[in-house]
């Protein structure tokens, strides 16, 4: 793996995510994901999916409040399933941005949002 290139792409994506998150909420799976994004200085609205609602009820609530979201589920099997189901349920009601999820999946050797801060620190050490 090209550590320097991965670190550059991750940091660029994180900066774009921070900028987009000033006006567009990020949807994550759980509280640990939210905490990880906060550690990475993502300061905008972050919505947790894991609040005890069905996917369809959750999506109805999102569609009533937002025109656009950044969908940032983990890139493991469960996260992939959630991403697909949420996108399907929000289709034609809410714009779902999955760009960051794809970049993080491609440029990291981890499978979860909560592991991103540690992964970025590891990359920084390997590059130095």
Steps between C-alpha positions, in 0.01 A plus 500: 500500500621848417479658844578855395241503220239340727564757773475788250172372359353433844594846628363667187174304531475586869538871426229480233281305742545769767404768246196310369390419855455871573174482302430127451454253789701177513318175572704239692414165660573566867638718777860377460491610136383845605777521763762398239386776263512753784862393569568581134358853549174438317280755677167506312183300557552124531195273515518148645300227329506261793214657694261204515287588194434292193687609187180622333384705801848646543513593130155661519626715788816596303295582187280738700800693633768496230541536124852355499715280727851355503462126549803374694431145615783255560629311197451155652205275408253660745603852397464412132153360561395809697639732233306319227174486697515863613576620145211291366259635763603860439502473120341801328446669838850571633836526322745249653871574463711182537821648356682516835405145594657378174820702549546383860438138400750520213776680692497319835566150624222522756128437454339749740457872553599466866843371392579800278678721757740219597556404135588858405744518794658172385541638147660818632755294695579284197547807278731679751 
